[in-house]
Amino acid sequence: MAQKVWLASELETMTPAEQDALFDASVVTDLDTVPPEFLQRVRERLQHRIAGAGNAAPK
């Protein structure tokens, strides 16, 4: 899952189409490719936020 970290200066040299392609390539659509410990942390954070959503003050 480790990928290159792109610098702003590198992105600025790319065309909008190249930037879009780079972004699209970075989106993970298969959870089987995600490290299990990372996926577990994300799930725990999401469950915590959902549990806290019921306690939020109305706007």
Number of C-alpha atoms within 10 A of each C-alpha: 8 4 6 7 7 9 8 8 8 10 13 10 10 12 10 11 9 12 15 12 11 14 10 10 10 12 8 11 9 7 9 9 9 13 10 11 9 10 13 12 11 12 12 12 12 12 12 11 11 11 11 10 10 9 8 8 6 5 3
